[in-house]
Amino acid sequence: MSGAAQPVADATPGAVPAAPTTFTTDPSIAAFKQTLRAYLDAHPEPEGITLDGIAVSAFVFNPEGKLLLVQRAVHDSMPEKWEVPGGASDFEDGSLLHAVVRELWEESGLRATAVGKAIAVDDRFTTKRRNLQMRKFSFMVSVEGYHVKLDDNEHQKFSWVSEDEARVRRCGDIDLDYTDLAQEQAIHLAFEMRKAEAQMEA
């Protein structure tokens, strides 16, 4: 990832023990080095809109340039839909970026080493079960290994997907039915960002 990496304080462990404790960040995402409470207070929504929380997601590419997608569990909301790892930021998280690292670890077993640039998709949604008003921020994330271990309470399958597969919504015999349009748009943009960075580094 381009840009000078900046150290971040130790990540607050989530429900899963041995979550990553150190990671670096791209300078462009300094605004997200705030706790959930601080971010909500500093970034009020337009009049008449109150956010109940912030969701975060992690876009992880393997050395072959394929993106990690996970399929939601059949017993969860949006059953069997495909997405990247992520979830809600907790008030206990050290920052929104700590939430990214924690969620990635809890959902995939992957240990983040760096949180890179934000993916500029305006993603606001209402949760189906609790009717919460949420906003999602997504980030490119580097990891130290690629052995995925799912939390089967949340996801039932995973796949490393190429750009072509993501665009045609099919990987082998798997139909990639995304959670929503914003997720699909973010996936396409992430591939574009990765190609642009590779060209700059060439």
CYANA upper distance limits for C-alpha pairs under 8 A (distance plus 0.5 A):
  1 MET  CA     26 ASP  CA      8.25
  1 MET  CA    116 GLY  CA      6.86
  1 MET  CA    197 GLU  CA      7.72
  2 SER  CA     26 ASP  CA      8.01
  2 SER  CA    197 GLU  CA      7.58
  3 GLY  CA     26 ASP  CA      6.47
  3 GLY  CA     27 PRO  CA      7.11
  4 ALA  CA     26 ASP  CA      7.01
  4 ALA  CA     27 PRO  CA      7.16
  5 ALA  CA     24 THR  CA      6.04
  5 ALA  CA     25 THR  CA      5.85
  5 ALA  CA     26 ASP  CA      5.86
  5 ALA  CA     27 PRO  CA      7.32
  5 ALA  CA    114 ALA  CA      8.44
  6 GLN  CA     24 THR  CA      5.61
  6 GLN  CA     25 THR  CA      5.68
  6 GLN  CA     26 ASP  CA      7.07
  6 GLN  CA     27 PRO  CA      7.29
  7 PRO  CA     22 THR  CA      8.05
  7 PRO  CA     23 PHE  CA      6.79
  7 PRO  CA     24 THR  CA      5.03
  7 PRO  CA     25 THR  CA      7.07
  8 VAL  CA     22 THR  CA      7.05
  8 VAL  CA     23 PHE  CA      6.48
  8 VAL  CA     24 THR  CA      6.20
  8 VAL  CA     25 THR  CA      7.52
  9 ALA  CA     21 THR  CA      8.43
  9 ALA  CA     22 THR  CA      7.09
  9 ALA  CA     23 PHE  CA      8.48
 10 ASP  CA     21 THR  CA      5.17
 10 ASP  CA     22 THR  CA      5.62
 10 ASP  CA     23 PHE  CA      8.34
 11 ALA  CA     19 ALA  CA      8.17
 11 ALA  CA     20 PRO  CA      7.06
 11 ALA  CA     21 THR  CA      5.34
 11 ALA  CA     22 THR  CA      6.83
 11 ALA  CA     93 ASP  CA      8.06
 11 ALA  CA     94 GLY  CA      6.84
 11 ALA  CA     98 HIS  CA      5.77
 11 ALA  CA    101 VAL  CA      8.08
 11 ALA  CA    102 ARG  CA      8.06
 12 THR  CA     19 ALA  CA      8.44
 12 THR  CA     21 THR  CA      7.91
 12 THR  CA     92 GLU  CA      8.05
 12 THR  CA     93 ASP  CA      6.19
 12 THR  CA     94 GLY  CA      6.36
 12 THR  CA     98 HIS  CA      7.22
 12 THR  CA    102 ARG  CA      8.15
 13 PRO  CA     17 PRO  CA      7.09
 13 PRO  CA     18 ALA  CA      7.55
 13 PRO  CA     19 ALA  CA      5.83
 13 PRO  CA     20 PRO  CA      8.09
 13 PRO  CA     21 THR  CA      8.28
 13 PRO  CA    102 ARG  CA      7.15
 14 GLY  CA     19 ALA  CA      7.54
 14 GLY  CA    102 ARG  CA      6.47
 14 GLY  CA    103 GLU  CA      8.44
 14 GLY  CA    106 GLU  CA      7.98
 15 ALA  CA    106 GLU  CA      7.95
 16 VAL  CA    105 TRP  CA      8.33
 16 VAL  CA    106 GLU  CA      6.41
 19 ALA  CA    102 ARG  CA      6.97
 19 ALA  CA    105 TRP  CA      6.76
 19 ALA  CA    106 GLU  CA      8.37
 19 ALA  CA    111 ARG  CA      7.74
 20 PRO  CA    101 VAL  CA      7.70
 20 PRO  CA    102 ARG  CA      8.02
 20 PRO  CA    105 TRP  CA      8.09
 20 PRO  CA    111 ARG  CA      6.23
 20 PRO  CA    112 ALA  CA      7.18
 22 THR  CA    113 THR  CA      7.63
 23 PHE  CA    112 ALA  CA      7.12
 23 PHE  CA    113 THR  CA      5.14
 23 PHE  CA    114 ALA  CA      5.54
 23 PHE  CA    115 VAL  CA      7.72
 24 THR  CA    113 THR  CA      6.90
 24 THR  CA    114 ALA  CA      5.00
 24 THR  CA    115 VAL  CA      6.71
 25 THR  CA     29 ILE  CA      7.68
 25 THR  CA     30 ALA  CA      8.43
 25 THR  CA    114 ALA  CA      6.01
 25 THR  CA    115 VAL  CA      5.29
 25 THR  CA    116 GLY  CA      6.19
 26 ASP  CA     30 ALA  CA      8.08
 26 ASP  CA    114 ALA  CA      8.35
 26 ASP  CA    115 VAL  CA      7.05
 26 ASP  CA    116 GLY  CA      5.39
 26 ASP  CA    117 LYS  CA      6.53
 28 SER  CA    117 LYS  CA      6.92
 28 SER  CA    118 ALA  CA      8.41
 29 ILE  CA     33 LYS  CA      8.03
 29 ILE  CA    116 GLY  CA      8.10
 29 ILE  CA    117 LYS  CA      6.88
 29 ILE  CA    118 ALA  CA      7.19
 32 PHE  CA     39 TYR  CA      8.01
 32 PHE  CA     95 SER  CA      7.37
 32 PHE  CA     96 LEU  CA      6.15
 32 PHE  CA     97 LEU  CA      6.78
 33 LYS  CA     95 SER  CA      5.72
 33 LYS  CA     96 LEU  CA      6.79
 33 LYS  CA     97 LEU  CA      6.77
 34 GLN  CA     38 ALA  CA      6.34
 34 GLN  CA     39 TYR  CA      6.25
 34 GLN  CA     94 GLY  CA      7.86
 34 GLN  CA     95 SER  CA      5.07
 34 GLN  CA     96 LEU  CA      6.64
 35 THR  CA     39 TYR  CA      6.58
 35 THR  CA     91 PHE  CA      7.26
 35 THR  CA     92 GLU  CA      8.38
 35 THR  CA     93 ASP  CA      6.99
 35 THR  CA     94 GLY  CA      6.23
 35 THR  CA     95 SER  CA      4.49
 35 THR  CA     96 LEU  CA      6.38
 36 LEU  CA     40 LEU  CA      6.67
 36 LEU  CA     53 GLY  CA      8.14
 36 LEU  CA     54 ILE  CA      7.65
 36 LEU  CA     89 SER  CA      7.14
 36 LEU  CA     90 ASP  CA      7.32
 36 LEU  CA     91 PHE  CA      6.00
 36 LEU  CA     93 ASP  CA      7.98
 36 LEU  CA     95 SER  CA      6.95
 36 LEU  CA     96 LEU  CA      6.67
 37 ARG  CA     41 ASP  CA      6.70
 37 ARG  CA     91 PHE  CA      6.91
 38 ALA  CA     42 ALA  CA      6.56
 39 TYR  CA     43 HIS  CA      6.48
 40 LEU  CA     44 PRO  CA      6.75
 40 LEU  CA     51 LEU  CA      8.19
 40 LEU  CA     53 GLY  CA      8.47
 44 PRO  CA     50 THR  CA      8.40
 45 GLU  CA     49 ILE  CA      6.26
 45 GLU  CA     50 THR  CA      6.90
 45 GLU  CA     51 LEU  CA      7.76
 50 THR  CA    133 GLN  CA      7.58
 51 LEU  CA    132 LEU  CA      8.23
 51 LEU  CA    133 GLN  CA      5.61
 51 LEU  CA    134 MET  CA      6.13
 51 LEU  CA    135 ARG  CA      7.79
 52 ASP  CA    132 LEU  CA      6.29
 52 ASP  CA    133 GLN  CA      5.74
 52 ASP  CA    134 MET  CA      6.41
 53 GLY  CA     88 ALA  CA      7.60
 53 GLY  CA     89 SER  CA      7.70
 53 GLY  CA    132 LEU  CA      8.18
 53 GLY  CA    133 GLN  CA      7.42
 53 GLY  CA    134 MET  CA      5.67
 53 GLY  CA    135 ARG  CA      7.39
 54 ILE  CA     88 ALA  CA      6.40
 54 ILE  CA     89 SER  CA      6.21
 54 ILE  CA    134 MET  CA      6.05
 54 ILE  CA    135 ARG  CA      5.59
 54 ILE  CA    136 LYS  CA      6.22
 54 ILE  CA    137 PHE  CA      8.05
 55 ALA  CA     86 GLY  CA      7.75
 55 ALA  CA     87 GLY  CA      5.76
 55 ALA  CA     88 ALA  CA      4.63
 55 ALA  CA     89 SER  CA      6.10
 55 ALA  CA    134 MET  CA      7.23
 55 ALA  CA    135 ARG  CA      6.51
 55 ALA  CA    136 LYS  CA      4.91
 55 ALA  CA    137 PHE  CA      6.86
 56 VAL  CA     86 GLY  CA      5.96
 56 VAL  CA     87 GLY  CA      6.09
 56 VAL  CA     88 ALA  CA      6.70
 56 VAL  CA     89 SER  CA      7.13
 56 VAL  CA     96 LEU  CA      7.95
 56 VAL  CA     99 ALA  CA      7.51
 56 VAL  CA    100 VAL  CA      6.20
 56 VAL  CA    103 GLU  CA      8.50
 56 VAL  CA    136 LYS  CA      5.84
 56 VAL  CA    137 PHE  CA      5.38
 56 VAL  CA    138 SER  CA      6.04
 56 VAL  CA    139 PHE  CA      8.35
 57 SER  CA     84 VAL  CA      7.01
 57 SER  CA     85 PRO  CA      6.18
 57 SER  CA     86 GLY  CA      4.40
 57 SER  CA     87 GLY  CA      6.94
 57 SER  CA    100 VAL  CA      6.52
 57 SER  CA    103 GLU  CA      8.13
 57 SER  CA    104 LEU  CA      8.14
 57 SER  CA    136 LYS  CA      7.98
 57 SER  CA    137 PHE  CA      7.02
 57 SER  CA    138 SER  CA      5.17
 57 SER  CA    139 PHE  CA      6.89
 58 ALA  CA     84 VAL  CA      6.86
 58 ALA  CA     85 PRO  CA      6.17
 58 ALA  CA     86 GLY  CA      6.51
 58 ALA  CA    100 VAL  CA      6.74
 58 ALA  CA    101 VAL  CA      8.36
 58 ALA  CA    104 LEU  CA      6.89
 58 ALA  CA    138 SER  CA      6.50
 58 ALA  CA    139 PHE  CA      5.83
 58 ALA  CA    140 MET  CA      6.54
 58 ALA  CA    141 VAL  CA      6.35
 59 PHE  CA     67 LEU  CA      7.43
 59 PHE  CA     68 LEU  CA      7.56
 59 PHE  CA     84 VAL  CA      6.78
 59 PHE  CA     85 PRO  CA      7.96
 59 PHE  CA    138 SER  CA      7.76
 59 PHE  CA    139 PHE  CA      6.49
 59 PHE  CA    140 MET  CA      5.26
 59 PHE  CA    141 VAL  CA      6.17
 59 PHE  CA    190 ALA  CA      7.85
 60 VAL  CA     67 LEU  CA      6.22
 60 VAL  CA     68 LEU  CA      6.22
 60 VAL  CA    140 MET  CA      6.84
 60 VAL  CA    141 VAL  CA      5.83
 60 VAL  CA    142 SER  CA      6.76
 60 VAL  CA    143 VAL  CA      7.89
 61 PHE  CA     65 GLY  CA      6.02
 61 PHE  CA     66 LYS  CA      5.72
 61 PHE  CA     67 LEU  CA      4.96
 61 PHE  CA     68 LEU  CA      6.84
 61 PHE  CA    141 VAL  CA      8.44
 61 PHE  CA    142 SER  CA      8.05
 62 ASN  CA     66 LYS  CA      5.96
 62 ASN  CA     67 LEU  CA      7.08
 62 ASN  CA     68 LEU  CA      8.20
 62 ASN  CA    146 TYR  CA      7.43
 62 ASN  CA    160 TRP  CA      8.23
 65 GLY  CA    162 SER  CA      7.37
 66 LYS  CA    160 TRP  CA      5.78
 66 LYS  CA    161 VAL  CA      5.38
 66 LYS  CA    162 SER  CA      5.15
 66 LYS  CA    163 GLU  CA      7.66
 67 LEU  CA    159 SER  CA      8.49
 67 LEU  CA    160 TRP  CA      5.69
 67 LEU  CA    161 VAL  CA      5.57
 67 LEU  CA    162 SER  CA      6.97
 67 LEU  CA    163 GLU  CA      8.44
 68 LEU  CA     84 VAL  CA      6.93
 68 LEU  CA    158 PHE  CA      7.55
 68 LEU  CA    159 SER  CA      6.40
 68 LEU  CA    160 TRP  CA      5.14
 68 LEU  CA    161 VAL  CA      6.92
 69 LEU  CA     82 TRP  CA      6.87
 69 LEU  CA     83 GLU  CA      5.92
 69 LEU  CA     84 VAL  CA      5.26
 69 LEU  CA     85 PRO  CA      7.61
 69 LEU  CA    158 PHE  CA      6.11
 69 LEU  CA    159 SER  CA      5.90
 69 LEU  CA    160 TRP  CA      6.80
 69 LEU  CA    161 VAL  CA      7.53
 70 VAL  CA     82 TRP  CA      6.09
 70 VAL  CA     83 GLU  CA      6.03
 70 VAL  CA     84 VAL  CA      6.34
 70 VAL  CA     85 PRO  CA      7.08
 70 VAL  CA    155 HIS  CA      6.85
 70 VAL  CA    156 GLN  CA      8.04
 70 VAL  CA    157 LYS  CA      6.29
 70 VAL  CA    158 PHE  CA      4.73
 70 VAL  CA    159 SER  CA      6.97
 71 GLN  CA     80 GLU  CA      5.89
 71 GLN  CA     81 LYS  CA      6.00
 71 GLN  CA     82 TRP  CA      4.93
 71 GLN  CA     83 GLU  CA      6.97
 71 GLN  CA    155 HIS  CA      5.82
 71 GLN  CA    156 GLN  CA      6.29
 71 GLN  CA    157 LYS  CA      5.64
 71 GLN  CA    158 PHE  CA      6.50
 72 ARG  CA     76 ASP  CA      7.19
 72 ARG  CA     77 SER  CA      8.35
 72 ARG  CA     78 MET  CA      7.45
 72 ARG  CA     79 PRO  CA      5.98
 72 ARG  CA     80 GLU  CA      5.23
 72 ARG  CA     81 LYS  CA      5.94
 72 ARG  CA     82 TRP  CA      6.78
 72 ARG  CA     83 GLU  CA      8.16
 72 ARG  CA    154 GLU  CA      6.38
 72 ARG  CA    155 HIS  CA      4.78
 72 ARG  CA    156 GLN  CA      6.64
 72 ARG  CA    157 LYS  CA      8.13
 73 ALA  CA     79 PRO  CA      6.08
 73 ALA  CA     80 GLU  CA      6.22
 73 ALA  CA    152 ASP  CA      7.47
 73 ALA  CA    153 ASN  CA      7.18
 73 ALA  CA    154 GLU  CA      5.71
 73 ALA  CA    155 HIS  CA      4.90
 73 ALA  CA    156 GLN  CA      5.52
 74 VAL  CA     79 PRO  CA      4.94
 74 VAL  CA     80 GLU  CA      5.97
 74 VAL  CA    156 GLN  CA      8.12
 75 HIS  CA     79 PRO  CA      6.76
 76 ASP  CA    153 ASN  CA      8.47
 76 ASP  CA    154 GLU  CA      7.13
 77 SER  CA    128 LYS  CA      7.71
 77 SER  CA    129 ARG  CA      7.86
 78 MET  CA    179 THR  CA      7.23
 80 GLU  CA    156 GLN  CA      8.42
 80 GLU  CA    177 ASP  CA      8.37
 81 LYS  CA    176 LEU  CA      7.95
 81 LYS  CA    177 ASP  CA      5.85
 81 LYS  CA    178 TYR  CA      5.77
 81 LYS  CA    179 THR  CA      5.63
 82 TRP  CA    176 LEU  CA      6.57
 82 TRP  CA    177 ASP  CA      6.22
 82 TRP  CA    178 TYR  CA      5.04
 82 TRP  CA    179 THR  CA      6.27
 83 GLU  CA    178 TYR  CA      6.51
 83 GLU  CA    179 THR  CA      6.66
 83 GLU  CA    183 GLN  CA      7.23
 85 PRO  CA    103 GLU  CA      7.45
 85 PRO  CA    104 LEU  CA      6.15
 85 PRO  CA    107 GLU  CA      6.69
 85 PRO  CA    108 SER  CA      7.55
 86 GLY  CA    100 VAL  CA      7.24
 86 GLY  CA    103 GLU  CA      5.74
 86 GLY  CA    104 LEU  CA      6.57
 86 GLY  CA    107 GLU  CA      7.86
 87 GLY  CA    100 VAL  CA      8.50
 87 GLY  CA    103 GLU  CA      6.54
 88 ALA  CA     99 ALA  CA      8.11
 88 ALA  CA    103 GLU  CA      8.50
 89 SER  CA     93 ASP  CA      7.33
 89 SER  CA     96 LEU  CA      6.78
 89 SER  CA     99 ALA  CA      5.69
 89 SER  CA    100 VAL  CA      8.23
 90 ASP  CA     99 ALA  CA      7.51
 93 ASP  CA     98 HIS  CA      6.47
 93 ASP  CA     99 ALA  CA      6.30
 94 GLY  CA     98 HIS  CA      6.18
 94 GLY  CA     99 ALA  CA      8.08
 95 SER  CA     99 ALA  CA      6.98
 96 LEU  CA    100 VAL  CA      7.06
 97 LEU  CA    101 VAL  CA      7.03
 97 LEU  CA    115 VAL  CA      7.77
 98 HIS  CA    102 ARG  CA      6.60
 99 ALA  CA    103 GLU  CA      6.43
100 VAL  CA    104 LEU  CA      6.65
100 VAL  CA    139 PHE  CA      8.47
101 VAL  CA    105 TRP  CA      6.75
101 VAL  CA    111 ARG  CA      7.93
101 VAL  CA    112 ALA  CA      6.37
101 VAL  CA    115 VAL  CA      8.37
102 ARG  CA    106 GLU  CA      6.60
103 GLU  CA    107 GLU  CA      6.48
104 LEU  CA    108 SER  CA      6.24
104 LEU  CA    109 GLY  CA      7.42
104 LEU  CA    110 LEU  CA      6.80
104 LEU  CA    111 ARG  CA      7.95
104 LEU  CA    112 ALA  CA      8.05
105 TRP  CA    109 GLY  CA      4.98
105 TRP  CA    110 LEU  CA      5.56
105 TRP  CA    111 ARG  CA      6.31
105 TRP  CA    112 ALA  CA      8.10
106 GLU  CA    150 LEU  CA      8.49
106 GLU  CA    151 ASP  CA      7.43
107 GLU  CA    149 LYS  CA      8.11
107 GLU  CA    150 LEU  CA      6.08
107 GLU  CA    151 ASP  CA      5.89
107 GLU  CA    154 GLU  CA      7.88
107 GLU  CA    155 HIS  CA      8.07
108 SER  CA    148 VAL  CA      5.73
108 SER  CA    149 LYS  CA      5.56
108 SER  CA    150 LEU  CA      5.31
108 SER  CA    151 ASP  CA      7.40
109 GLY  CA    147 HIS  CA      8.02
109 GLY  CA    148 VAL  CA      6.21
109 GLY  CA    149 LYS  CA      5.50
109 GLY  CA    150 LEU  CA      7.19
110 LEU  CA    143 VAL  CA      6.98
110 LEU  CA    144 GLU  CA      8.04
110 LEU  CA    145 GLY  CA      7.21
110 LEU  CA    146 TYR  CA      7.14
110 LEU  CA    147 HIS  CA      7.47
110 LEU  CA    148 VAL  CA      6.81
110 LEU  CA    149 LYS  CA      8.20
111 ARG  CA    143 VAL  CA      5.96
111 ARG  CA    144 GLU  CA      6.55
111 ARG  CA    145 GLY  CA      7.67
112 ALA  CA    141 VAL  CA      7.07
112 ALA  CA    142 SER  CA      6.24
112 ALA  CA    143 VAL  CA      4.77
112 ALA  CA    144 GLU  CA      7.01
113 THR  CA    141 VAL  CA      8.12
113 THR  CA    142 SER  CA      6.11
113 THR  CA    143 VAL  CA      5.60
113 THR  CA    144 GLU  CA      6.70
114 ALA  CA    141 VAL  CA      6.23
114 ALA  CA    142 SER  CA      5.59
114 ALA  CA    143 VAL  CA      7.48
115 VAL  CA    139 PHE  CA      7.08
115 VAL  CA    140 MET  CA      6.61
115 VAL  CA    141 VAL  CA      5.09
115 VAL  CA    142 SER  CA      7.00
116 GLY  CA    139 PHE  CA      6.54
116 GLY  CA    140 MET  CA      5.33
116 GLY  CA    141 VAL  CA      6.06
116 GLY  CA    142 SER  CA      8.00
117 LYS  CA    139 PHE  CA      6.16
117 LYS  CA    140 MET  CA      6.16
118 ALA  CA    137 PHE  CA      7.63
118 ALA  CA    138 SER  CA      6.17
118 ALA  CA    139 PHE  CA      4.87
118 ALA  CA    140 MET  CA      7.01
119 ILE  CA    137 PHE  CA      7.91
119 ILE  CA    138 SER  CA      5.91
119 ILE  CA    139 PHE  CA      6.12
119 ILE  CA    140 MET  CA      7.74
119 ILE  CA    186 ALA  CA      7.09
119 ILE  CA    189 LEU  CA      7.56
119 ILE  CA    190 ALA  CA      7.09
120 ALA  CA    138 SER  CA      8.31
120 ALA  CA    186 ALA  CA      8.10
121 VAL  CA    137 PHE  CA      8.41
121 VAL  CA    182 ALA  CA      7.42
121 VAL  CA    185 GLN  CA      7.72
121 VAL  CA    186 ALA  CA      6.47
122 ASP  CA    136 LYS  CA      8.20
122 ASP  CA    182 ALA  CA      8.11
123 ASP  CA    135 ARG  CA      6.32
123 ASP  CA    136 LYS  CA      5.86
123 ASP  CA    137 PHE  CA      7.83
123 ASP  CA    182 ALA  CA      6.42
124 ARG  CA    133 GLN  CA      8.07
124 ARG  CA    134 MET  CA      6.24
124 ARG  CA    135 ARG  CA      4.86
124 ARG  CA    136 LYS  CA      6.78
125 PHE  CA    133 GLN  CA      6.63
125 PHE  CA    134 MET  CA      5.90
125 PHE  CA    135 ARG  CA      6.85
126 THR  CA    131 ASN  CA      6.07
126 THR  CA    132 LEU  CA      5.77
126 THR  CA    133 GLN  CA      5.23
126 THR  CA    134 MET  CA      6.49
127 THR  CA    131 ASN  CA      5.35
127 THR  CA    132 LEU  CA      5.65
127 THR  CA    133 GLN  CA      7.32
127 THR  CA    134 MET  CA      7.89
128 LYS  CA    132 LEU  CA      8.41
138 SER  CA    186 ALA  CA      8.42
140 MET  CA    190 ALA  CA      7.96
150 LEU  CA    154 GLU  CA      8.44
150 LEU  CA    155 HIS  CA      6.83
150 LEU  CA    156 GLN  CA      7.67
150 LEU  CA    157 LYS  CA      8.10
150 LEU  CA    158 PHE  CA      8.39
151 ASP  CA    155 HIS  CA      6.56
151 ASP  CA    156 GLN  CA      8.33
152 ASP  CA    156 GLN  CA      5.96
159 SER  CA    171 CYS  CA      8.47
161 VAL  CA    165 GLU  CA      6.51
161 VAL  CA    166 ALA  CA      6.74
161 VAL  CA    171 CYS  CA      7.06
162 SER  CA    166 ALA  CA      6.64
163 GLU  CA    167 ARG  CA      6.70
163 GLU  CA    188 HIS  CA      7.96
163 GLU  CA    191 PHE  CA      6.91
164 ASP  CA    168 VAL  CA      6.80
165 GLU  CA    169 ARG  CA      6.25
165 GLU  CA    170 ARG  CA      5.74
165 GLU  CA    171 CYS  CA      5.84
166 ALA  CA    170 ARG  CA      7.12
166 ALA  CA    171 CYS  CA      8.04
166 ALA  CA    176 LEU  CA      7.94
166 ALA  CA    187 ILE  CA      8.03
166 ALA  CA    188 HIS  CA      8.00
167 ARG  CA    188 HIS  CA      7.71
169 ARG  CA    175 ASP  CA      6.49
169 ARG  CA    176 LEU  CA      5.09
169 ARG  CA    177 ASP  CA      7.31
170 ARG  CA    174 ILE  CA      6.08
170 ARG  CA    175 ASP  CA      5.14
170 ARG  CA    176 LEU  CA      5.80
171 CYS  CA    175 ASP  CA      7.12
171 CYS  CA    176 LEU  CA      7.62
178 TYR  CA    183 GLN  CA      7.23
178 TYR  CA    184 GLU  CA      6.82
179 THR  CA    183 GLN  CA      6.98
179 THR  CA    184 GLU  CA      8.44
180 ASP  CA    184 GLU  CA      7.10
181 LEU  CA    185 GLN  CA      6.64
182 ALA  CA    186 ALA  CA      6.61
183 GLN  CA    187 ILE  CA      6.73
184 GLU  CA    188 HIS  CA      6.89
185 GLN  CA    189 LEU  CA      6.69
186 ALA  CA    190 ALA  CA      6.51
187 ILE  CA    191 PHE  CA      7.05
188 HIS  CA    192 GLU  CA      7.01
189 LEU  CA    193 MET  CA      6.62
190 ALA  CA    194 ARG  CA      6.65
191 PHE  CA    195 LYS  CA      6.79
192 GLU  CA    196 ALA  CA      6.70
193 MET  CA    197 GLU  CA      6.69
194 ARG  CA    198 ALA  CA      6.70
195 LYS  CA    199 GLN  CA      6.76
196 ALA  CA    200 MET  CA      6.85
197 GLU  CA    201 GLU  CA      6.75
198 ALA  CA    202 ALA  CA      6.62
